[in-house]
Amino acid sequence: MRDPIVEKIQSNPLYLELRRKRNKFGWLLTALMMVVYYGYIALIAFDKPFLARPIGAGVTTIGIPIGLGVIVFTIVITAIYIRRANGEFDRLTAEILKDAKP
């Protein structure tokens, strides 16, 4: 048994736009994260001497700030997604639900 409200939502052009935009944006951020993360892992696997180089006269190596950069990048793209989800995606969702009310 199909729910008429669900059918109305799924046939709404705004719903299709929301799905398309959200999926496209999610895959873009996923691809960026994969490039950054696996790029770092590739550096660890294939160029350890580069990552082991000390910065200045201290004991901190180049790998530490790059690793922290990966973590910061993750936080930044999460914040970007949250900002868009709470803005554009929530606005579209509210319009869809308003149109679906009987």
C-alpha positions, 0 to 999 in steps of 0.5 A: 500500500502506497502512501499518497503523501510519499507519492506526492513528495517523490513526484515533486520537482523540488524533491528531485532537485533536492536529491540531485543537488544533495547527491552531487554535493555529497559525492564532490565532498567525498571525492575531495576527502578521498584525494586528500586522505589517500594522497596523505597515505600515498605519501606515507607509503611511497615517500617516507623520507619527505615526511620524515624531514625535520622542520627547522632545527626542531624534532617536528617533521613535515608529516605532522603539519600535513597530517594535521592539515588532513584533519583540519580539511575534514573539519572544514568540509564538514562545516561546509556541508552543514552550512549548505544543508542547514541553508539551501537543503533545509529550505528546499525540504520545507518547501517540499513538505509545505507542498505535500500537506493535504 
